[in-house]
């Protein structure tokens, strides 16, 4: 079983002592994209990324300095809601080593990352639309590369299932017709006074917690996912399918 999650805009690049680090599979492509992004200039980044002038200045400098910045293992560098749920700092060494083989982070700049792949600070959402040679978007640029990389990992780990704990934006870089695994996408609802709702903050954190649950328990059987109850979520068999399990909490 493989699990994919989204990256995070929020980063924590403070140094840590990591057991092991690795090099991203598509580091050459990341350098190419950083160069293309730096050539856009501040106004270009504001246009394609819909960010403020301050953030555009910051990320333009990052792109210009790419290849010469401090690096950190991805699973510790990303610090958004999903990574609060995953909480890598408290996962034991065995769980982290298993995650290196069974967890993948989708990325607009790096394509796909293992937890201990070292990354530089950046911001580049997968939904950003700009021309990359004969491609018109990052989704188009990465789809075949990411999907084939997942197939390679599935073969190495004998994985038959791909658990999608990523957002729609990032899972758009995966081609279901290329991936040789059954895709399972859990959804997390809050039972509010106004009915069932997917609330982004909670859903992201729950997807991270689900990814951790799989790593911690070495889960390979999709039926074992249904026992997930962290944070008060409960599986809803009457409204679920194998490919789309539903979890609800009050």
C-alpha positions as CSV (number, residue, x, y, z in Angstrom):
1,X,0.0,0.0,0.0
2,X,1.2,3.5,-0.9
3,X,0.0,6.8,0.5
4,X,0.2,10.2,-1.2
5,X,-0.2,13.5,0.6
6,X,0.0,17.2,-0.5
7,X,2.9,19.4,0.5
8,X,2.3,22.6,2.6
9,X,2.8,26.3,1.9
10,X,4.0,26.7,5.5
11,X,7.7,25.6,6.0
12,X,10.0,25.0,8.9
13,X,13.5,25.0,7.7
14,X,15.2,25.1,11.2
15,X,17.9,22.4,11.2
16,X,17.4,19.0,12.8
17,X,19.4,15.8,13.0
18,X,17.8,13.4,10.5
19,X,18.7,9.7,10.5
20,X,19.1,9.6,6.8
21,X,18.5,11.9,3.9
22,X,17.9,11.2,0.2
23,X,17.9,13.1,-3.1
24,X,14.6,13.8,-4.9
25,X,14.0,11.7,-7.9
26,X,13.3,14.7,-10.1
27,X,15.9,17.1,-8.8
28,X,17.0,18.1,-12.3
29,X,13.4,18.9,-13.3
30,X,13.1,21.0,-10.1
31,X,16.1,23.0,-11.0
32,X,14.6,23.6,-14.5
33,X,11.3,24.7,-13.0
34,X,13.0,27.0,-10.5
35,X,14.9,28.7,-13.4
36,X,11.7,29.1,-15.4
37,X,9.9,30.6,-12.4
38,X,12.8,33.0,-11.7
39,X,12.6,34.2,-15.3
40,X,9.0,35.2,-14.7
41,X,10.0,38.0,-12.3
42,X,8.0,39.4,-9.5
43,X,5.0,40.4,-11.6
44,X,4.9,37.0,-13.4
45,X,4.9,35.2,-10.0
46,X,2.1,37.4,-8.7
47,X,0.1,36.7,-11.9
48,X,0.4,32.9,-11.9
49,X,0.5,32.3,-8.2
50,X,-2.0,34.9,-7.0
51,X,0.2,36.0,-4.2
52,X,1.1,39.4,-2.6
53,X,4.1,41.5,-3.6
54,X,5.9,40.5,-0.4
55,X,5.5,36.8,-1.1
56,X,6.5,37.3,-4.7
57,X,9.7,39.0,-3.6
58,X,10.4,36.2,-1.2
59,X,9.8,33.4,-3.7
60,X,11.6,35.1,-6.5
61,X,14.7,35.2,-4.3
62,X,14.2,31.6,-3.5
63,X,14.0,30.6,-7.1
64,X,17.0,32.7,-8.0
65,X,19.0,31.1,-5.2
66,X,17.7,27.6,-5.9
67,X,20.5,25.0,-5.6
68,X,22.4,27.1,-3.0
69,X,19.9,27.2,-0.1
70,X,19.7,25.3,3.1
71,X,18.0,21.9,2.7
72,X,15.9,19.8,5.0
73,X,14.1,16.4,4.8
74,X,10.7,17.1,3.3
75,X,8.6,15.4,6.0
76,X,10.1,17.7,8.6
77,X,10.3,20.8,6.4
78,X,6.6,21.0,5.5
79,X,4.6,22.4,8.5
80,X,1.0,22.8,7.4
81,X,-2.2,21.2,8.7
82,X,-1.5,17.8,7.1
83,X,1.9,17.6,8.8
84,X,0.4,18.5,12.1
85,X,-1.8,15.5,11.7
86,X,1.1,13.3,10.6
87,X,3.4,14.6,13.4
88,X,6.7,13.1,12.0
89,X,8.6,14.3,15.1
90,X,6.8,11.8,17.3
91,X,6.8,8.9,14.8
92,X,9.4,6.3,15.8
93,X,12.4,5.3,13.7
94,X,10.8,2.1,12.3
95,X,7.7,4.1,11.3
96,X,9.7,6.7,9.5
97,X,11.8,4.1,7.7
98,X,8.6,2.4,6.5
99,X,7.3,5.8,5.5
100,X,10.4,6.3,3.3
101,X,9.2,3.4,1.2
102,X,5.4,3.8,1.5
103,X,4.7,7.5,1.7
104,X,5.0,10.0,-1.1
105,X,4.5,13.8,-1.1
106,X,3.2,15.4,-4.3
107,X,4.9,18.7,-5.1
108,X,4.6,21.4,-7.7
109,X,8.3,21.9,-7.9
110,X,9.7,18.4,-7.1
111,X,6.9,16.3,-8.6
112,X,7.1,13.5,-6.0
113,X,9.1,13.3,-2.8
114,X,10.0,10.6,-0.3
115,X,9.8,11.7,3.3
116,X,13.6,12.0,3.7
117,X,14.3,13.7,0.3
118,X,16.0,17.0,1.1
119,X,14.2,20.1,-0.3
120,X,15.0,23.8,-0.4
121,X,12.4,26.4,0.7
122,X,10.0,27.1,-2.1
123,X,6.4,27.8,-3.0
124,X,4.8,26.6,-6.2
125,X,1.3,25.2,-6.1
126,X,0.5,22.3,-8.4
127,X,-2.4,24.3,-9.8
128,X,-0.2,27.1,-11.1
129,X,-0.5,27.5,-14.9
130,X,2.5,28.5,-16.9
131,X,4.3,27.2,-19.9
132,X,7.0,24.6,-19.4
133,X,8.3,23.9,-22.9
134,X,5.5,22.0,-24.6
135,X,3.4,21.8,-21.4
136,X,0.8,24.4,-20.4
137,X,0.5,23.5,-16.7
138,X,2.3,21.8,-13.9
139,X,-0.4,19.1,-13.9
140,X,0.4,18.4,-17.5
141,X,4.2,18.5,-16.9
142,X,4.1,16.1,-13.9
143,X,1.3,13.7,-14.7
144,X,3.2,11.0,-16.6
145,X,6.4,11.4,-14.5
146,X,4.6,11.1,-11.2
147,X,2.3,8.3,-12.2
148,X,5.2,6.2,-13.6
149,X,7.3,6.9,-10.4
150,X,4.4,5.6,-8.3
151,X,4.2,2.5,-10.5
152,X,7.9,1.9,-9.9
153,X,7.5,2.2,-6.2
154,X,4.5,0.0,-6.2
155,X,6.5,-2.7,-8.0
156,X,9.3,-2.4,-5.5
157,X,7.0,-2.5,-2.4
158,X,4.5,-4.9,-4.0
159,X,1.7,-2.4,-3.3
160,X,-1.7,-3.0,-4.8
161,X,-3.5,0.0,-3.3
162,X,-2.9,3.8,-3.6
163,X,-4.4,5.7,-0.7
164,X,-5.1,9.3,-1.8
165,X,-4.7,11.6,1.3
166,X,-3.9,14.5,-1.0
167,X,-6.0,17.4,-2.1
168,X,-7.8,17.5,-5.4
169,X,-5.3,20.0,-6.7
170,X,-2.3,17.8,-6.0
171,X,-3.9,14.5,-6.9
172,X,-4.6,16.0,-10.3
173,X,-0.9,15.2,-11.0
174,X,-1.7,11.5,-10.8
175,X,-3.2,9.8,-13.9
176,X,-5.6,6.9,-12.8
177,X,-5.3,5.4,-16.3
178,X,-1.5,5.0,-15.8
179,X,-1.3,4.0,-12.2
180,X,-1.3,0.2,-11.7
181,X,-3.0,0.3,-8.3
182,X,-6.6,0.6,-7.0
183,X,-7.1,4.1,-5.8
184,X,-8.8,4.7,-2.4
185,X,-9.8,8.2,-1.4
186,X,-11.0,8.7,2.2
187,X,-13.2,11.7,3.0
188,X,-13.5,13.3,6.4
189,X,-16.7,15.2,7.3
190,X,-17.7,17.3,10.3
191,X,-21.2,16.8,11.6
192,X,-22.2,20.5,12.2
193,X,-25.5,22.2,13.1
194,X,-25.9,22.9,9.3
195,X,-25.3,19.3,8.3
196,X,-22.2,17.4,7.1
197,X,-19.4,19.5,5.9
198,X,-15.8,19.0,4.7
199,X,-13.9,21.7,6.6
200,X,-10.5,22.2,5.0
201,X,-8.4,22.7,8.2
202,X,-9.8,19.6,9.8
203,X,-9.8,17.5,6.6
204,X,-6.2,18.2,6.0
205,X,-5.2,17.3,9.5
206,X,-7.3,14.1,9.3
207,X,-5.6,13.1,6.1
208,X,-2.2,13.5,7.7
209,X,-3.4,11.5,10.7
210,X,-4.6,8.8,8.4
211,X,-1.2,8.7,6.6
212,X,0.5,8.3,10.0
213,X,-2.0,5.6,11.1
214,X,-1.0,3.6,8.0
215,X,2.7,4.1,8.6
216,X,2.6,3.4,12.3
217,X,0.6,0.1,11.8
218,X,2.2,-1.0,8.5
219,X,-1.3,-1.4,7.0
220,X,-1.5,-3.3,3.7
221,X,-5.2,-4.4,3.8
222,X,-7.6,-1.6,2.9
223,X,-10.2,-3.0,5.3
224,X,-7.9,-2.1,8.2
225,X,-8.3,1.6,7.2
226,X,-11.9,1.4,8.3
227,X,-10.8,1.0,11.9
228,X,-9.3,4.5,11.8
229,X,-10.9,6.5,14.7
230,X,-8.2,9.2,15.6
231,X,-9.7,12.6,16.5
232,X,-13.1,11.1,17.0
233,X,-13.8,10.1,13.4
234,X,-15.9,7.0,12.7
235,X,-16.3,5.0,9.5
236,X,-19.7,5.2,7.9
237,X,-20.4,1.9,6.1
238,X,-23.8,2.8,4.8
239,X,-22.5,5.8,2.8
240,X,-19.1,4.4,1.8
241,X,-17.6,2.2,-0.9
242,X,-14.2,0.5,-0.9
243,X,-12.8,3.2,-3.2
244,X,-14.4,6.1,-1.2
245,X,-14.6,5.4,2.6
246,X,-16.4,8.1,4.5
247,X,-15.5,9.2,8.1
248,X,-17.6,11.5,10.2
249,X,-17.2,13.1,13.6
250,X,-19.3,15.4,15.7
